[in-house]
Amino acid sequence: MSIEGWRVVASVGDRASADVLCGLLESESLQCLVVSNGVVPGLGTQFAVLVPTELVGKAQRIREQVPVSNEELTYLATGELPGGAREP
């Protein structure tokens, strides 16, 4: 999963987590893209967050400063708690 001039900074198993990370990077004024291995939109099993090659170092530092799990990213994106429950 790569596009010429762009590099992967993270790979996650769901779209919501990828979108949250991309939002974090965008909040720091970094361009980012989310790409998937799915042939049909929404059916991917792997999602990669890409940034322009020259911004990989900055993106990795931002990502490392906010270490969150996939479950936390899913909760932030959807409000879904582990086990499928939703916060009231």
Residue frames as a rotation matrix with the C-alpha (Angstrom) as fourth column:
MET 1
0.575 0.818 0.000 0.00
0.818 -0.575 0.000 0.00
0.000 0.000 -1.000 0.00
SER 2
-0.237 -0.628 -0.741 1.89
0.484 -0.738 0.470 3.02
-0.842 -0.248 0.479 -1.21
ILE 3
0.855 0.404 0.324 1.52
0.502 -0.488 -0.714 5.92
-0.131 0.773 -0.621 -3.57
GLU 4
0.039 -0.912 0.408 4.48
0.879 -0.163 -0.449 7.56
0.476 0.376 0.795 -5.28
GLY 5
-0.396 -0.318 0.862 5.81
-0.008 -0.937 -0.349 10.34
0.918 -0.145 0.368 -3.07
TRP 6
0.360 0.582 0.730 3.92
-0.816 -0.183 0.548 9.10
0.453 -0.792 0.409 0.02
ARG 7
-0.648 -0.590 -0.481 5.03
-0.219 0.750 -0.625 6.74
0.729 -0.300 -0.615 2.83
VAL 8
0.393 0.778 -0.489 3.11
0.238 0.428 0.872 4.67
0.888 -0.459 -0.017 5.38
VAL 9
-0.466 -0.501 0.729 3.34
-0.594 -0.434 -0.677 5.91
0.656 -0.749 -0.095 8.97
ALA 10
-0.588 0.305 0.749 0.81
-0.590 0.471 -0.655 3.46
-0.553 -0.827 -0.097 10.44
SER 11
-0.590 0.461 -0.663 -1.17
-0.371 0.575 0.729 0.41
0.717 0.676 -0.168 9.47
VAL 12
-0.697 0.445 0.562 -4.35
-0.581 0.109 -0.807 -0.51
-0.420 -0.889 0.183 11.38
GLY 13
-0.919 0.300 0.255 -7.17
0.357 0.907 0.224 -3.01
-0.164 0.297 -0.941 11.07
ASP 14
0.045 0.997 0.064 -10.13
0.951 -0.023 -0.310 -0.64
-0.307 0.075 -0.949 10.82
ARG 15
-0.065 -0.002 0.998 -11.07
0.724 -0.689 0.046 2.54
0.687 0.725 0.046 8.97
ALA 16
0.868 0.478 0.135 -12.14
0.252 -0.659 0.709 4.43
0.427 -0.581 -0.692 12.09
SER 17
0.589 -0.726 -0.355 -8.70
0.515 -0.001 0.857 4.12
-0.622 -0.688 0.373 13.68
ALA 18
-0.308 -0.704 0.640 -7.02
0.947 -0.164 0.276 5.23
-0.089 0.691 0.717 10.47
ASP 19
0.242 0.497 0.833 -9.34
0.567 -0.769 0.293 8.23
0.787 0.402 -0.468 10.22
VAL 20
0.960 0.088 -0.267 -8.62
0.277 -0.451 0.848 9.26
-0.046 -0.888 -0.458 13.82
LEU 21
0.136 -0.983 -0.120 -4.86
0.698 0.010 0.716 9.12
-0.703 -0.181 0.688 13.26
CYS 22
-0.323 -0.198 0.926 -5.20
0.886 -0.408 0.221 11.04
0.334 0.891 0.307 10.01
GLY 23
0.670 0.635 0.384 -7.26
0.417 -0.750 0.513 13.65
0.614 -0.183 -0.768 11.87
LEU 24
0.735 -0.489 -0.471 -4.52
0.425 -0.210 0.881 13.96
-0.529 -0.847 0.054 14.48
LEU 25
-0.301 -0.892 0.338 -1.91
0.842 -0.082 0.532 14.49
-0.447 0.445 0.776 11.78
GLU 26
-0.062 0.358 0.931 -4.11
0.757 -0.591 0.278 17.01
0.650 0.723 -0.234 9.98
SER 27
0.896 0.400 -0.195 -4.58
0.419 -0.609 0.673 18.92
0.151 -0.684 -0.713 13.26
GLU 28
0.313 -0.881 -0.355 -0.78
0.335 -0.248 0.909 19.37
-0.889 -0.404 0.218 13.17
SER 29
0.523 0.040 -0.852 -0.98
-0.610 -0.681 -0.406 20.66
-0.596 0.731 -0.332 9.57
LEU 30
-0.693 -0.699 0.178 0.32
-0.385 0.567 0.728 17.47
-0.610 0.436 -0.662 7.96
GLN 31
0.035 0.643 -0.765 -1.29
-0.982 0.164 0.092 16.15
0.184 0.748 0.637 4.80
CYS 32
-0.720 -0.269 0.640 -2.33
-0.399 0.915 -0.065 12.51
-0.568 -0.302 -0.766 5.03
LEU 33
-0.162 0.639 -0.752 -4.21
-0.858 0.285 0.428 9.84
0.488 0.714 0.502 3.11
VAL 34
-0.177 0.162 0.971 -5.94
-0.575 0.783 -0.235 6.67
-0.799 -0.600 -0.045 4.21
VAL 35
-0.197 0.088 -0.977 -5.69
-0.898 0.383 0.215 3.74
0.393 0.919 0.004 1.81
SER 36
0.233 0.424 0.875 -7.16
-0.723 0.677 -0.135 0.27
-0.650 -0.602 0.464 2.12
ASN 37
-0.863 -0.494 0.103 -6.56
-0.335 0.713 0.615 -3.20
-0.377 0.497 -0.782 0.76
GLY 38
-0.169 0.900 0.402 -10.29
0.251 0.434 -0.865 -3.53
-0.953 -0.046 -0.299 0.06
VAL 39
-0.856 -0.032 0.516 -11.44
0.516 -0.003 0.857 -3.84
-0.026 0.999 0.020 -3.53
VAL 40
0.068 0.942 0.329 -14.92
0.619 -0.299 0.726 -2.68
0.782 0.154 -0.604 -2.49
PRO 41
-0.475 -0.261 0.840 -15.06
-0.344 -0.824 -0.450 0.49
0.810 -0.502 0.302 -0.32
GLY 42
0.176 0.514 0.840 -15.68
-0.958 -0.109 0.267 -0.38
0.228 -0.851 0.473 3.32
LEU 43
0.967 0.235 -0.102 -14.62
-0.217 0.963 0.162 -4.02
0.136 -0.135 0.981 3.00
GLY 44
0.164 -0.982 -0.093 -10.91
-0.398 0.020 -0.917 -3.60
0.903 0.187 -0.388 3.64
THR 45
0.842 0.040 -0.538 -9.16
0.416 0.587 0.694 -5.47
0.343 -0.808 0.478 6.41
GLN 46
-0.038 -0.895 -0.444 -6.04
0.927 -0.198 0.319 -3.31
-0.373 -0.399 0.837 6.50
PHE 47
0.877 0.322 0.357 -5.86
0.420 -0.874 -0.245 0.48
0.233 0.364 -0.902 6.40
ALA 48
-0.127 -0.978 -0.163 -2.67
0.992 -0.129 0.000 2.49
-0.021 -0.161 0.987 6.01
VAL 49
0.866 0.238 -0.439 -2.13
0.271 -0.962 0.013 6.13
-0.420 -0.130 -0.898 6.88
LEU 50
0.110 -0.822 0.559 0.27
0.991 0.045 -0.129 7.79
0.081 0.568 0.819 4.45
VAL 51
0.682 -0.028 -0.731 2.03
0.132 -0.978 0.160 11.16
-0.719 -0.205 -0.664 4.52
PRO 52
0.883 -0.447 -0.144 4.28
-0.295 -0.289 -0.911 12.85
0.366 0.846 -0.387 1.98
THR 53
0.537 -0.723 -0.435 7.73
0.612 0.689 -0.389 11.25
0.580 -0.057 0.812 2.09
GLU 54
-0.358 -0.770 0.528 9.42
0.191 -0.614 -0.766 14.40
0.914 -0.173 0.367 3.40
LEU 55
-0.053 0.423 0.904 7.05
-0.813 -0.544 0.207 14.50
0.580 -0.724 0.373 6.42
VAL 56
0.363 0.209 -0.908 7.47
0.103 0.960 0.262 10.91
0.926 -0.189 0.326 7.62
GLY 57
-0.587 -0.682 -0.436 9.79
0.520 0.095 -0.849 11.83
0.620 -0.725 0.300 10.50
LYS 58
-0.829 0.333 0.448 7.48
-0.506 -0.788 -0.351 14.55
0.237 -0.518 0.822 11.81
ALA 59
0.166 0.954 -0.250 4.43
-0.722 0.290 0.628 12.29
0.672 0.077 0.737 11.46
GLN 60
0.117 -0.192 -0.974 6.14
0.374 0.917 -0.136 9.46
0.920 -0.349 0.179 13.36
ARG 61
-0.887 -0.458 -0.055 7.11
0.244 -0.365 -0.899 11.82
0.391 -0.811 0.435 16.19
ILE 62
-0.477 0.800 0.364 3.52
-0.826 -0.550 0.127 13.07
0.302 -0.239 0.923 16.45
ARG 63
0.367 0.629 -0.685 2.20
-0.385 0.773 0.504 9.52
0.847 0.079 0.526 16.44
GLU 64
-0.222 -0.556 -0.801 4.69
0.526 0.624 -0.578 8.45
0.821 -0.550 0.154 19.13
GLN 65
-0.912 -0.108 0.395 3.75
-0.214 -0.697 -0.685 11.36
0.349 -0.709 0.613 21.39
VAL 66
-0.139 0.940 0.311 0.18
-0.980 -0.086 -0.179 10.13
-0.142 -0.329 0.933 21.49
PRO 67
-0.905 -0.240 -0.350 0.46
-0.313 0.935 0.169 6.37
0.287 0.262 -0.921 21.90
VAL 68
-0.113 0.926 0.361 -3.05
-0.888 0.069 -0.455 4.95
-0.446 -0.372 0.814 21.68
SER 69
-0.699 -0.069 0.711 -4.28
0.064 0.985 0.159 1.46
-0.712 0.156 -0.685 21.03
ASN 70
-0.903 0.427 0.045 -6.54
0.087 0.080 0.993 0.44
0.421 0.901 -0.109 18.18
GLU 71
-0.205 0.858 -0.471 -9.36
0.945 0.298 0.132 0.08
0.254 -0.418 -0.872 20.71
GLU 72
-0.226 0.059 -0.972 -8.85
0.543 -0.821 -0.176 3.67
-0.809 -0.568 0.153 21.90
LEU 73
-0.935 -0.136 -0.327 -8.82
-0.185 -0.599 0.779 4.93
-0.302 0.789 0.535 18.33
THR 74
-0.654 0.756 -0.021 -12.04
0.475 0.432 0.767 3.05
0.589 0.492 -0.642 17.61
TYR 75
-0.062 0.628 -0.776 -13.66
0.970 -0.145 -0.195 4.50
-0.235 -0.764 -0.600 20.73
LEU 76
-0.518 -0.199 -0.832 -12.63
0.170 -0.977 0.128 8.03
-0.838 -0.075 0.540 19.75
ALA 77
-0.973 0.087 -0.216 -14.02
-0.231 -0.242 0.942 7.57
0.029 0.966 0.255 16.26
THR 78
-0.495 0.803 -0.332 -17.24
0.036 0.400 0.916 5.70
0.868 0.441 -0.227 17.05
GLY 79
-0.164 0.413 0.896 -17.94
-0.936 -0.351 -0.010 5.87
0.310 -0.840 0.444 20.78
GLU 80
0.693 0.396 -0.602 -17.89
-0.294 0.918 0.264 2.06
0.658 -0.006 0.753 20.84
LEU 81
0.279 -0.554 0.784 -16.41
-0.929 0.050 0.366 0.53
-0.242 -0.831 -0.501 23.99
PRO 82
-0.763 -0.563 -0.318 -14.48
-0.616 0.782 0.092 -2.77
0.197 0.266 -0.944 23.95
GLY 83
-0.829 0.463 0.315 -16.94
0.264 0.820 -0.508 -5.64
-0.493 -0.338 -0.802 23.59
GLY 84
-0.658 0.545 0.520 -19.27
0.606 -0.027 0.795 -3.71
0.448 0.838 -0.312 21.31
ALA 85
0.172 0.727 -0.665 -20.99
0.945 -0.311 -0.096 -1.63
-0.277 -0.612 -0.741 24.00
ARG 86
-0.086 -0.122 0.989 -21.63
0.522 -0.851 -0.060 2.06
0.848 0.511 0.137 23.38
GLU 87
-0.892 -0.234 -0.388 -21.10
0.453 -0.480 -0.751 4.82
-0.010 -0.845 0.534 25.88
PRO 88
0.027 0.988 -0.152 -24.44
0.972 -0.061 -0.227 6.25
-0.233 -0.142 -0.962 27.09
